[in-house]
Amino acid sequence: MTGTRVQVVPKGPVLVSGPVRIEMPDGHVVESDRFMVAICTCARSKEYPLCDTSHRRCRRTPS
């Protein structure tokens, strides 16, 4: 195990200890060498798939 840590933040992003490489469904690859990366779960981020805190301005409906 490489020591990677994944944390799900309630009503927020998924935090992953970096660096990360994200392969999108269309084949596009997003890479980040930051020590902590926030992955968007609301799909409102202008930097999607990376979180830009857009979830703070929007209310989620309970599922």
Backbone hydrogen bonds, N-H to C=O, Kabsch-Sander energy under -0.5 kcal/mol:
donor,donor_aa,acceptor,acceptor_aa,energy
7,Q,15,L,-2.9
9,V,7,Q,-0.6
9,V,13,P,-2.1
12,G,9,V,-2.2
14,V,39,I,-2.3
15,L,7,Q,-3.2
15,L,13,P,-0.6
16,V,37,V,-2.9
17,S,5,R,-2.5
18,G,35,F,-1.5
20,V,32,S,-2.4
22,I,30,V,-3.5
23,E,21,R,-0.5
24,M,22,I,-0.7
24,M,28,H,-3.2
27,G,24,M,-2.2
30,V,22,I,-2.8
32,S,20,V,-2.3
37,V,16,V,-3.0
39,I,14,V,-3.3
39,I,37,V,-0.6
40,C,38,A,-0.5
40,C,49,P,-2.7
48,Y,45,S,-1.1
50,L,47,E,-2.3
51,C,38,A,-2.7
56,R,53,T,-1.5
57,R,54,S,-1.6
58,C,55,H,-0.7
